[in-house]
């Protein structure tokens, strides 16, 4: 599978997880739920933050209200 597709898939998984949870989650919690290493999840969270899709308060991540 293409790396770009894998990246997009992880980003979408994280967005879906945060939407379903309804509460802010830590990096460790997100990584455990999606079954990926924390380093990969951190990179995805950074991408999503730069796209302004998520916010971070006290190292807890949540979706940005649209």
VEXSE-621026 format. One record per atom (N, C-alpha, C, CB): residue number from 1; atom name; x, y, z; residue in one letter. Coordinates in steps of 0.001 Angstrom, whole numbers. Glycine has a CB too. Example, Ala and Ser with C-alpha at 12.3 -4.5 7.8 and 13.67 -1.06 7.14 Angstrom:
REM VEXSE-621026
fiti->1&baza->N&X->13190&Y->-5690&Z->7800&fise->A $
fiti->1&baza->CA&X->12300&Y->-4500&Z->7800&fise->A $
fiti->1&baza->C&X->13200&Y->-3300&Z->7800&fise->A $
fiti->1&baza->CB&X->11308&Y->-4473&Z->9046&fise->A $
fiti->2&baza->N&X->12850&Y->-2250&Z->7080&fise->S $
fiti->2&baza->CA&X->13670&Y->-1060&Z->7140&fise->S $
fiti->2&baza->C&X->12900&Y->30&Z->7870&fise->S $
fiti->2&baza->CB&X->14084&Y->-598&Z->5725&fise->S $
END
This chain:
REM VEXSE-621026
fiti->1&baza->N&X->844&Y->-1182&Z->0&fise->X $
fiti->1&baza->CA&X->0&Y->0&Z->0&fise->X $
fiti->1&baza->C&X->887&Y->1242&Z->0&fise->X $
fiti->1&baza->CB&X->-959&Y->0&Z->1221&fise->X $
fiti->2&baza->N&X->423&Y->2258&Z->-647&fise->X $
fiti->2&baza->CA&X->1165&Y->3509&Z->-779&fise->X $
fiti->2&baza->C&X->1285&Y->4213&Z->575&fise->X $
fiti->2&baza->CB&X->482&Y->4434&Z->-1804&fise->X $
fiti->3&baza->N&X->2432&Y->4802&Z->820&fise->X $
fiti->3&baza->CA&X->2672&Y->5508&Z->2085&fise->X $
fiti->3&baza->C&X->1667&Y->6632&Z->2298&fise->X $
fiti->3&baza->CB&X->4092&Y->6071&Z->2117&fise->X $
fiti->4&baza->N&X->1335&Y->7359&Z->1232&fise->X $
fiti->4&baza->CA&X->372&Y->8464&Z->1340&fise->X $
fiti->4&baza->C&X->-985&Y->7925&Z->1792&fise->X $
fiti->4&baza->CB&X->235&Y->9216&Z->-20&fise->X $
fiti->5&baza->N&X->-1377&Y->6782&Z->1267&fise->X $
fiti->5&baza->CA&X->-2640&Y->6171&Z->1654&fise->X $
fiti->5&baza->C&X->-2619&Y->5756&Z->3117&fise->X $
fiti->5&baza->CB&X->-2941&Y->4966&Z->770&fise->X $
fiti->6&baza->N&X->-1507&Y->5205&Z->3576&fise->X $
fiti->6&baza->CA&X->-1371&Y->4812&Z->4983&fise->X $
fiti->6&baza->C&X->-1463&Y->6027&Z->5905&fise->X $
fiti->6&baza->CB&X->-36&Y->4080&Z->5208&fise->X $
fiti->7&baza->N&X->-829&Y->7121&Z->5496&fise->X $
fiti->7&baza->CA&X->-856&Y->8354&Z->6285&fise->X $
fiti->7&baza->C&X->-2291&Y->8869&Z->6384&fise->X $
fiti->7&baza->CB&X->71&Y->9435&Z->5657&fise->X $
fiti->8&baza->N&X->-2975&Y->8935&Z->5262&fise->X $
fiti->8&baza->CA&X->-4355&Y->9423&Z->5244&fise->X $
fiti->8&baza->C&X->-5257&Y->8514&Z->6073&fise->X $
fiti->8&baza->CB&X->-4877&Y->9516&Z->3798&fise->X $
fiti->9&baza->N&X->-5017&Y->7209&Z->5997&fise->X $
fiti->9&baza->CA&X->-5823&Y->6251&Z->6756&fise->X $
fiti->9&baza->C&X->-5657&Y->6481&Z->8255&fise->X $
fiti->9&baza->CB&X->-5431&Y->4806&Z->6393&fise->X $
fiti->10&baza->N&X->-4429&Y->6674&Z->8708&fise->X $
fiti->10&baza->CA&X->-4178&Y->6921&Z->10129&fise->X $
fiti->10&baza->C&X->-4817&Y->8238&Z->10563&fise->X $
fiti->10&baza->CB&X->-2663&Y->6941&Z->10417&fise->X $
fiti->11&baza->N&X->-4662&Y->9280&Z->9757&fise->X $
fiti->11&baza->CA&X->-5283&Y->10572&Z->10081&fise->X $
fiti->11&baza->C&X->-6794&Y->10406&Z->10241&fise->X $
fiti->11&baza->CB&X->-4972&Y->11621&Z->8980&fise->X $
fiti->12&baza->N&X->-7418&Y->9692&Z->9317&fise->X $
fiti->12&baza->CA&X->-8865&Y->9483&Z->9368&fise->X $
fiti->12&baza->C&X->-9271&Y->8647&Z->10574&fise->X $
fiti->12&baza->CB&X->-9346&Y->8810&Z->8090&fise->X $
fiti->13&baza->N&X->-8463&Y->7641&Z->10916&fise->X $
fiti->13&baza->CA&X->-8747&Y->6819&Z->12094&fise->X $
fiti->13&baza->C&X->-8740&Y->7675&Z->13358&fise->X $
fiti->13&baza->CB&X->-7720&Y->5675&Z->12218&fise->X $
fiti->14&baza->N&X->-7771&Y->8566&Z->13454&fise->X $
fiti->14&baza->CA&X->-7650&Y->9426&Z->14637&fise->X $
fiti->14&baza->C&X->-8832&Y->10379&Z->14717&fise->X $
fiti->14&baza->CB&X->-6326&Y->10219&Z->14606&fise->X $
fiti->15&baza->N&X->-9196&Y->10987&Z->13602&fise->X $
fiti->15&baza->CA&X->-10341&Y->11905&Z->13583&fise->X $
fiti->15&baza->C&X->-11607&Y->11156&Z->14004&fise->X $
fiti->15&baza->CB&X->-10524&Y->12537&Z->12169&fise->X $
fiti->16&baza->N&X->-11817&Y->9965&Z->13460&fise->X $
fiti->16&baza->CA&X->-12996&Y->9163&Z->13817&fise->X $
fiti->16&baza->C&X->-13001&Y->8808&Z->15298&fise->X $
fiti->16&baza->CB&X->-13045&Y->7884&Z->12978&fise->X $
fiti->17&baza->N&X->-11838&Y->8419&Z->15808&fise->X $
fiti->17&baza->CA&X->-11726&Y->8067&Z->17225&fise->X $
fiti->17&baza->C&X->-12076&Y->9252&Z->18120&fise->X $
fiti->17&baza->CB&X->-10311&Y->7573&Z->17541&fise->X $
fiti->18&baza->N&X->-11517&Y->10406&Z->17815&fise->X $
fiti->18&baza->CA&X->-11788&Y->11590&Z->18632&fise->X $
fiti->18&baza->C&X->-13259&Y->11998&Z->18538&fise->X $
fiti->18&baza->CB&X->-10887&Y->12757&Z->18197&fise->X $
fiti->19&baza->N&X->-13842&Y->11823&Z->17362&fise->X $
fiti->19&baza->CA&X->-15257&Y->12152&Z->17182&fise->X $
fiti->19&baza->C&X->-16115&Y->11210&Z->18022&fise->X $
fiti->19&baza->CB&X->-15660&Y->12065&Z->15684&fise->X $
fiti->20&baza->N&X->-15812&Y->9917&Z->17974&fise->X $
fiti->20&baza->CA&X->-16584&Y->8920&Z->18718&fise->X $
fiti->20&baza->C&X->-16411&Y->9059&Z->20225&fise->X $
fiti->20&baza->CB&X->-16180&Y->7525&Z->18288&fise->X $
fiti->21&baza->N&X->-15189&Y->9377&Z->20661&fise->X $
fiti->21&baza->CA&X->-14929&Y->9447&Z->22099&fise->X $
fiti->21&baza->C&X->-15656&Y->10622&Z->22745&fise->X $
fiti->21&baza->CB&X->-13430&Y->9557&Z->22359&fise->X $
fiti->22&baza->N&X->-15685&Y->11739&Z->22048&fise->X $
fiti->22&baza->CA&X->-16369&Y->12909&Z->22586&fise->X $
fiti->22&baza->C&X->-15630&Y->13599&Z->23723&fise->X $
fiti->22&baza->CB&X->-17716&Y->12514&Z->23057&fise->X $
fiti->23&baza->N&X->-14488&Y->13059&Z->24114&fise->X $
fiti->23&baza->CA&X->-13682&Y->13665&Z->25180&fise->X $
fiti->23&baza->C&X->-12235&Y->13748&Z->24712&fise->X $
fiti->23&baza->CB&X->-13791&Y->12845&Z->26509&fise->X $
fiti->24&baza->N&X->-11470&Y->14702&Z->25228&fise->X $
fiti->24&baza->CA&X->-10052&Y->14788&Z->24858&fise->X $
fiti->24&baza->C&X->-9306&Y->13515&Z->25254&fise->X $
fiti->24&baza->CB&X->-9397&Y->16013&Z->25524&fise->X $
fiti->25&baza->N&X->-8310&Y->13154&Z->24436&fise->X $
fiti->25&baza->CA&X->-7526&Y->11947&Z->24684&fise->X $
fiti->25&baza->C&X->-6038&Y->12271&Z->24601&fise->X $
fiti->25&baza->CB&X->-7896&Y->10833&Z->23674&fise->X $
fiti->26&baza->N&X->-5240&Y->11505&Z->25326&fise->X $
fiti->26&baza->CA&X->-3792&Y->11679&Z->25300&fise->X $
fiti->26&baza->C&X->-3196&Y->10904&Z->24122&fise->X $
fiti->26&baza->CB&X->-3161&Y->11212&Z->26636&fise->X $
fiti->27&baza->N&X->-1957&Y->11214&Z->23818&fise->X $
fiti->27&baza->CA&X->-1227&Y->10499&Z->22773&fise->X $
fiti->27&baza->C&X->-1226&Y->9002&Z->23057&fise->X $
fiti->27&baza->CB&X->217&Y->11023&Z->22663&fise->X $
fiti->28&baza->N&X->-946&Y->8637&Z->24284&fise->X $
fiti->28&baza->CA&X->-877&Y->7222&Z->24664&fise->X $
fiti->28&baza->C&X->-2219&Y->6521&Z->24458&fise->X $
fiti->28&baza->CB&X->-437&Y->7087&Z->26126&fise->X $
fiti->29&baza->N&X->-3301&Y->7174&Z->24839&fise->X $
fiti->29&baza->CA&X->-4634&Y->6603&Z->24677&fise->X $
fiti->29&baza->C&X->-4972&Y->6416&Z->23194&fise->X $
fiti->29&baza->CB&X->-5684&Y->7500&Z->25353&fise->X $
fiti->30&baza->N&X->-4660&Y->7427&Z->22384&fise->X $
fiti->30&baza->CA&X->-4950&Y->7359&Z->20954&fise->X $
fiti->30&baza->C&X->-4144&Y->6233&Z->20310&fise->X $
fiti->30&baza->CB&X->-4638&Y->8710&Z->20268&fise->X $
fiti->31&baza->N&X->-2854&Y->6159&Z->20628&fise->X $
fiti->31&baza->CA&X->-1996&Y->5119&Z->20057&fise->X $
fiti->31&baza->C&X->-2509&Y->3724&Z->20420&fise->X $
fiti->31&baza->CB&X->-546&Y->5293&Z->20545&fise->X $
fiti->32&baza->N&X->-2940&Y->3546&Z->21654&fise->X $
fiti->32&baza->CA&X->-3458&Y->2247&Z->22087&fise->X $
fiti->32&baza->C&X->-4737&Y->1891&Z->21329&fise->X $
fiti->32&baza->CB&X->-3725&Y->2252&Z->23603&fise->X $
fiti->33&baza->N&X->-5593&Y->2860&Z->21137&fise->X $
fiti->33&baza->CA&X->-6873&Y->2607&Z->20458&fise->X $
fiti->33&baza->C&X->-6693&Y->2292&Z->18976&fise->X $
fiti->33&baza->CB&X->-7792&Y->3811&Z->20612&fise->X $
fiti->34&baza->N&X->-5776&Y->2986&Z->18307&fise->X $
fiti->34&baza->CA&X->-5588&Y->2745&Z->16862&fise->X $
fiti->34&baza->C&X->-4567&Y->1642&Z->16596&fise->X $
fiti->34&baza->CB&X->-5143&Y->4035&Z->16162&fise->X $
fiti->35&baza->N&X->-3863&Y->1212&Z->17629&fise->X $
fiti->35&baza->CA&X->-2909&Y->112&Z->17478&fise->X $
fiti->35&baza->C&X->-1662&Y->473&Z->16692&fise->X $
fiti->35&baza->CB&X->-3576&Y->-1035&Z->16818&fise->X $
fiti->36&baza->N&X->-1223&Y->1710&Z->16826&fise->X $
fiti->36&baza->CA&X->-25&Y->2182&Z->16127&fise->X $
fiti->36&baza->C&X->976&Y->2712&Z->17146&fise->X $
fiti->36&baza->CB&X->-382&Y->3283&Z->15085&fise->X $
fiti->37&baza->N&X->2263&Y->2751&Z->16775&fise->X $
fiti->37&baza->CA&X->3277&Y->3297&Z->17690&fise->X $
fiti->37&baza->C&X->3026&Y->4784&Z->17981&fise->X $
fiti->37&baza->CB&X->4689&Y->3108&Z->17094&fise->X $
fiti->38&baza->N&X->3398&Y->5205&Z->19187&fise->X $
fiti->38&baza->CA&X->3191&Y->6594&Z->19580&fise->X $
fiti->38&baza->C&X->3868&Y->7571&Z->18627&fise->X $
fiti->38&baza->CB&X->3702&Y->6814&Z->20983&fise->X $
fiti->39&baza->N&X->5039&Y->7210&Z->18110&fise->X $
fiti->39&baza->CA&X->5757&Y->8102&Z->17186&fise->X $
fiti->39&baza->C&X->4923&Y->8369&Z->15934&fise->X $
fiti->39&baza->CB&X->7123&Y->7492&Z->16793&fise->X $
fiti->40&baza->N&X->4323&Y->7340&Z->15361&fise->X $
fiti->40&baza->CA&X->3486&Y->7506&Z->14162&fise->X $
fiti->40&baza->C&X->2248&Y->8329&Z->14479&fise->X $
fiti->40&baza->CB&X->3074&Y->6136&Z->13591&fise->X $
fiti->41&baza->N&X->1645&Y->8067&Z->15628&fise->X $
fiti->41&baza->CA&X->450&Y->8805&Z->16028&fise->X $
fiti->41&baza->C&X->795&Y->10270&Z->16285&fise->X $
fiti->41&baza->CB&X->-184&Y->8172&Z->17286&fise->X $
fiti->42&baza->N&X->1945&Y->10530&Z->16904&fise->X $
fiti->42&baza->CA&X->2355&Y->11909&Z->17161&fise->X $
fiti->42&baza->C&X->2498&Y->12682&Z->15856&fise->X $
fiti->42&baza->CB&X->3675&Y->11942&Z->17944&fise->X $
fiti->43&baza->N&X->3108&Y->12053&Z->14852&fise->X $
fiti->43&baza->CA&X->3261&Y->12717&Z->13548&fise->X $
fiti->43&baza->C&X->1903&Y->13014&Z->12929&fise->X $
fiti->43&baza->CB&X->4096&Y->11847&Z->12589&fise->X $
fiti->44&baza->N&X->979&Y->12082&Z->13057&fise->X $
fiti->44&baza->CA&X->-372&Y->12293&Z->12529&fise->X $
fiti->44&baza->C&X->-1074&Y->13421&Z->13277&fise->X $
fiti->44&baza->CB&X->-1199&Y->10999&Z->12626&fise->X $
fiti->45&baza->N&X->-925&Y->13446&Z->14598&fise->X $
fiti->45&baza->CA&X->-1536&Y->14513&Z->15394&fise->X $
fiti->45&baza->C&X->-962&Y->15871&Z->15001&fise->X $
fiti->45&baza->CB&X->-1319&Y->14258&Z->16900&fise->X $
fiti->46&baza->N&X->326&Y->15915&Z->14744&fise->X $
fiti->46&baza->CA&X->952&Y->17171&Z->14329&fise->X $
fiti->46&baza->C&X->378&Y->17639&Z->12990&fise->X $
fiti->46&baza->CB&X->2486&Y->17004&Z->14226&fise->X $
fiti->47&baza->N&X->210&Y->16696&Z->12044&fise->X $
fiti->47&baza->CA&X->-384&Y->17044&Z->10748&fise->X $
fiti->47&baza->C&X->-1799&Y->17585&Z->10929&fise->X $
fiti->47&baza->CB&X->-401&Y->15817&Z->9813&fise->X $
fiti->48&baza->N&X->-2588&Y->16894&Z->11746&fise->X $
fiti->48&baza->CA&X->-3970&Y->17306&Z->11975&fise->X $
fiti->48&baza->C&X->-4034&Y->18656&Z->12687&fise->X $
fiti->48&baza->CB&X->-4711&Y->16245&Z->12791&fise->X $
fiti->49&baza->N&X->-3105&Y->18902&Z->13597&fise->X $
fiti->49&baza->CA&X->-3042&Y->20187&Z->14302&fise->X $
fiti->49&baza->C&X->-2712&Y->21313&Z->13322&fise->X $
fiti->49&baza->CB&X->-1988&Y->20138&Z->15437&fise->X $
fiti->50&baza->N&X->-1752&Y->21061&Z->12427&fise->X $
fiti->50&baza->CA&X->-1362&Y->22069&Z->11440&fise->X $
fiti->50&baza->C&X->-2506&Y->22375&Z->10470&fise->X $
fiti->50&baza->CB&X->-128&Y->21598&Z->10662&fise->X $
fiti->51&baza->N&X->-3355&Y->21387&Z->10214&fise->X $
fiti->51&baza->CA&X->-4522&Y->21577&Z->9345&fise->X $
fiti->51&baza->C&X->-5710&Y->22149&Z->10116&fise->X $
fiti->51&baza->CB&X->-4918&Y->20249&Z->8691&fise->X $
fiti->52&baza->N&X->-5484&Y->22404&Z->11407&fise->X $
fiti->52&baza->CA&X->-6498&Y->22957&Z->12311&fise->X $
fiti->52&baza->C&X->-7726&Y->22065&Z->12439&fise->X $
fiti->52&baza->CB&X->-6921&Y->24325&Z->11834&fise->X $
fiti->53&baza->N&X->-7508&Y->20756&Z->12385&fise->X $
fiti->53&baza->CA&X->-8607&Y->19800&Z->12572&fise->X $
fiti->53&baza->C&X->-8728&Y->19364&Z->14026&fise->X $
fiti->53&baza->CB&X->-8403&Y->18576&Z->11681&fise->X $
fiti->54&baza->N&X->-7605&Y->19495&Z->14783&fise->X $
fiti->54&baza->CA&X->-7626&Y->19140&Z->16198&fise->X $
fiti->54&baza->C&X->-6996&Y->20261&Z->17007&fise->X $
fiti->54&baza->CB&X->-6886&Y->17803&Z->16447&fise->X $
fiti->55&baza->N&X->-7269&Y->20230&Z->18306&fise->X $
fiti->55&baza->CA&X->-6621&Y->21171&Z->19217&fise->X $
fiti->55&baza->C&X->-5987&Y->20355&Z->20341&fise->X $
fiti->55&baza->CB&X->-7645&Y->22234&Z->19784&fise->X $
fiti->56&baza->N&X->-5091&Y->21015&Z->21072&fise->X $
fiti->56&baza->CA&X->-4408&Y->20345&Z->22164&fise->X $
fiti->56&baza->C&X->-4367&Y->21262&Z->23378&fise->X $
fiti->56&baza->CB&X->-2985&Y->19925&Z->21748&fise->X $
fiti->57&baza->N&X->-4848&Y->20739&Z->24500&fise->X $
fiti->57&baza->CA&X->-4789&Y->21453&Z->25767&fise->X $
fiti->57&baza->C&X->-4241&Y->20474&Z->26792&fise->X $
fiti->57&baza->CB&X->-6202&Y->22019&Z->26194&fise->X $
fiti->58&baza->N&X->-3148&Y->20845&Z->27432&fise->X $
fiti->58&baza->CA&X->-2506&Y->19982&Z->28437&fise->X $
fiti->58&baza->C&X->-2219&Y->18583&Z->27878&fise->X $
fiti->58&baza->CB&X->-3397&Y->19871&Z->29688&fise->X $
fiti->59&baza->N&X->-1728&Y->18546&Z->26646&fise->X $
fiti->59&baza->CA&X->-1354&Y->17292&Z->25974&fise->X $
fiti->59&baza->C&X->-2526&Y->16340&Z->25800&fise->X $
fiti->59&baza->CB&X->-262&Y->16598&Z->26750&fise->X $
fiti->60&baza->N&X->-3716&Y->16892&Z->25753&fise->X $
fiti->60&baza->CA&X->-4899&Y->16104&Z->25439&fise->X $
fiti->60&baza->C&X->-5485&Y->16663&Z->24155&fise->X $
fiti->60&baza->CB&X->-5946&Y->16132&Z->26610&fise->X $
fiti->61&baza->N&X->-5795&Y->15760&Z->23225&fise->X $
fiti->61&baza->CA&X->-6205&Y->16156&Z->21886&fise->X $
fiti->61&baza->C&X->-7707&Y->15982&Z->21706&fise->X $
fiti->61&baza->CB&X->-5449&Y->15347&Z->20835&fise->X $
fiti->62&baza->N&X->-8305&Y->16941&Z->20986&fise->X $
fiti->62&baza->CA&X->-9731&Y->16868&Z->20688&fise->X $
fiti->62&baza->C&X->-9965&Y->17520&Z->19329&fise->X $
fiti->62&baza->CB&X->-10586&Y->17561&Z->21804&fise->X $
fiti->63&baza->N&X->-11128&Y->17229&Z->18751&fise->X $
fiti->63&baza->CA&X->-11484&Y->17830&Z->17475&fise->X $
fiti->63&baza->C&X->-11800&Y->19300&Z->17651&fise->X $
fiti->63&baza->CB&X->-12670&Y->17104&Z->16849&fise->X $
fiti->64&baza->N&X->-11497&Y->20079&Z->16645&fise->X $
fiti->64&baza->CA&X->-11859&Y->21483&Z->16644&fise->X $
fiti->64&baza->C&X->-13325&Y->21571&Z->16266&fise->X $
fiti->64&baza->CB&X->-10963&Y->22310&Z->15666&fise->X $
fiti->65&baza->N&X->-14081&Y->22340&Z->17013&fise->X $
fiti->65&baza->CA&X->-15504&Y->22520&Z->16700&fise->X $
fiti->65&baza->C&X->-15628&Y->23266&Z->15385&fise->X $
fiti->65&baza->CB&X->-16244&Y->23287&Z->17839&fise->X $
fiti->66&baza->N&X->-16464&Y->22723&Z->14495&fise->X $
fiti->66&baza->CA&X->-16625&Y->23397&Z->13202&fise->X $
fiti->66&baza->C&X->-17972&Y->24032&Z->13051&fise->X $
fiti->66&baza->CB&X->-16407&Y->22435&Z->12081&fise->X $
END
